[in-house]
Amino acid sequence: MTADLRLHQVSKRFGPTLALDQITLTVSAGSLTAILGPSGSGKSTLLHLIAGIITPDQGNIALGDRSLIGVPMHRRQVGLVPQNRLLFPHLSVGENVAFGLKMRGVSRPEREALAEQMLEQVQLKGFAQRHPRSLSGGQAQRVALARALVVRPRVLLLDEPLSALDTHLRQDMQDLIRTLQAETQTTMLLVTHDHQEAISLADQLTLLHQGQILQQGSPVDLFQRPRRCAVARFLGGVNFFPAQAEGERVWIQGIPLTLKTAYSGAGWVTIRPELVRVWERPPDRVNVVPVSLEQCRSRGWQWQLQLRHSSGLVIQAWVQQPPGQSQLWVECPPEHLWMMPD
C-alpha cells in the first residue's frame, strides 16, 4: 500500500546551529523526489529525521495517516541506503541482502529465495555467495539497494548513493534506480548535490539552502522558472541582469526586451545559457540584439561563448557549434526569459 510522506513545520537544531527550519514538504506516493542543496544545507539531516535516526525538535512527520514521531526505526516501513553503503564484511552478498528479512523473522528458505530474486532485479544474479570485499563500487551499491528494497519499504531514502562512483557507473546506477522505482512503485527520496543527477532521476525537486526550502516543483519549474537568484545559480545559471519591467516589457541596461510573463517593478532577469540562441545573421524575431564575441571555449560537447553588447551587457551562451565570425546576434526568446524579485 502506498501513501504520501508528509513533513509539517519540522525543525531540528544541533546546539546553536539550526539545521532545519520549519520544513513543510509532501512526497507523493510512488514518486521519486530529489532533495538538492549545497553542503550543510540540511539534506542528510532531513533523511535521518524521516528514517528515525534522530528526532525533530518540533513538527510532524507522517506516512499516510500515521505519524512517525516516536515510532522506532524498524517499524517505520522506511528503508535507507547510506552514502557509504555499510555492507557487513563478514556476511556473504546474499546474507547482506537477506539481513532485514532475518530480523523480521522470515524463514531461511524464504529469505534466501527473496534475496536471490532481488539480486537478479539489481542485475547481480549469481552473486549471493560472494563477499563484499570482492565487489566493485557499483556492485556494492547495487547490493545496498537490494538489501533496502527486499523488505518492501513504503519509502526508500537514498543519501547521495552515487557520489563515490565514476561517471559511467553513475549513469548505469541512475538507470537502475529509475527502473527499480518504476517496477516496485516505491516512494523514493533522493539526496544529492548534483543537479544533473536530480534532473535525470526525479519527478520533483526540492532545493534546500541553510535549512530552508527555497523552491520545490518539477525540474522544468526550477530550471526555467526559478523564484530566486540563489535557485537559478545553484542549478547552473550564469546570466543575471538587473532590470526594470512593466507588463511584458523589460529594460536591461537600456535594452528593451519582451517577456512572456508580465511583471512590474525592479528585479533580476535570467536566461539559461543553453537557451540563448546565437546567429551569424540577424533573424526576423523578437529579442534579438547585436553582440561581439569575446571568448569561445570548448566544454566537451558544447561551446561556451561570452558575448558583449555595446552597452556593456555580457551574455553567456552554450552552443553546439562555434561561430565562424566575431560579429553576431543574440536571441533571448521571451518564453525563456524569466524575471525574479530584486
Beta strands, then each sheet from edge to edge (+ up, - down):
strand 1: 5-14
strand 2: 17-27
strand 3: 32-36
strand 4: 58-63
strand 5: 66-67
strand 6: 78-81
strand 7: 155-159
strand 8: 187-192
strand 9: 204-209
strand 10: 212-217
strand 11: 240-252
strand 12: 255-270
strand 13: 277-279
strand 14: 288-298
strand 15: 303-308
strand 16: 314-319
strand 17: 327-331
strand 18: 338-341
sheet 1: 2+ 1- 4+ 5-
sheet 2: 6+ 7+ 8+ 3+ 9+ 10-
sheet 3: 11+ 12- 18+
sheet 4: 13+ 17- 14+ 15- 16+
end
